[in-house]
């Protein structure tokens, strides 16, 4: 399986090694993906759903085709069951690393998509990584934080018992007061967000939530990346970090990857819309399947090579 070890029930849950970075194309988007197809505040029609499923398969073929051109790393895909069941099956058969979300899409507070049936859905698709998206800030109300932590504790326990790796995507959106204090979104990202991320990680750890990987918004400085890794590994934990894309332009993402890749404890990325949103928008106009696959492949390869090149600077 191209060096990628599928995690079994009786095996320890470990992140990829520093020398074998996890290079994930993320397309677990659901509500935002539907908007690209003109589906807003409505249930998609069967035709809409068929078009979205077909598009996700084409996007997947881009990363699948890129794999033979990689000079290292583990190619992977993060995709949802609702619109990407065919991708999950193909990626597993093709030997890519497979991650699947289990959170309900478009919610301010974390909720499981399948509630008490979550384990059955995990068992059906047997992903290497089960992923959640959580928005949390130390300034949140105590009730909101407690509500999110309760669900995450239960999921963390379930995944530990199953021996399935836990991928925790953490967003720490600024409050109005934090933005005012920082002066701008850029200043917040640079000066305040790293310490807030570390605080939120600690809150989760204290509650008993133990991810295998923390999927973290891009960081502006090496010191910030080192501080976040230290938080993830507090108390001798083995958890590592990967960089998320946040729909950033290429030059911003290149910087985030250049910052993170040389830092021990960062082991890859999961980038989505920055790779496929523009090509998909064009495909909606020209219906050129080959162009979509090729452009996704090339965009993915750009970021994969940027990460691998930067990782060579690791001491």
C-alpha positions, 0 to 999 in steps of 0.5 A: 500500500505504498508504505501506508499502514492501515491501522487495525483494532489491536495496533497502537494509534500513531501519526505518520513519521517525520520522514513520511509526511501525510499529504492530504487533499481535503474535500469533506466540505458539504454545505459549502460544496453544495453552494458551489452548485447553487444549492443554498438553504435548500435540500439538493435535488437528486440531480444536484447530489449526482453532480456533486458526487461526480465532482468529488470523484474527479477531484479525487482522481487528481490526487490519485494521479499525482501520487506517482509523481511524488518524491516522498510522503503519503498521499491521502484524502479527507472526504465525507460519506454523504457525497464521497462514498465512492471516493472512500472506497476507491481511495482505500482500494488505491492504497491512499491514506483515508480520513472521514469526518463524523461531525455535522456540517455547518454547525457552530458547535460540534455535533456528531453527524450520526449520533449513536450510529457513529461507530457503525458508519466508521466500521462500514468505511474503516478510515485510517483517520476519523476527523472532527471540525471544532470551533473553540475559543477560550472566550467561549461561554462555559456552557458552549465549551462544556457542550462541545467537550462532552461530545468530543470526550465520548468520541475520543474514548470510542476511537481509542477503544477501536484503535482508530486514529483521531484527526482533530481540526481546530479552528479558533475564530477571533471574537470581536474583542480579540480582533479589536485588540489585535487590530486586524485579522492578520495581526490576530493570526500572528500575535494572538491566535497561537497562544489561544490554540495552545490554551484550547488544546490544553482544555481538550487534553484536561477533559480527556480528549486525545487526538492522534493529529491536530489539524491547525490553521497556518502559523506565521512564525517558527516560534508559534509552530513550536509552541503549538507542537509543545502544547500538543505533546504536553505531558509526553503525548505522542500527538502531532500536527498538520497544517490546514488550508483555510482556503488561503491563496497559494502564496500564503499557504506556501508560507505556512508550509515553509514555517511548519514543515521544518518544525519537529511535530508537524507531519504534513497538511490537509489542504482543500479549497485552495487546490480544487475550488477554482478548477471546480468553478471552471468545470461548472462552466466548461464540463471538461473532466480532464482539465479538472483532474489535471489542474487538481493534480498540478495544484496538489503537487505544488503544495506537496512538493513545497512541503517536502522541500521545506521539510528537508530543512528539519534539523 
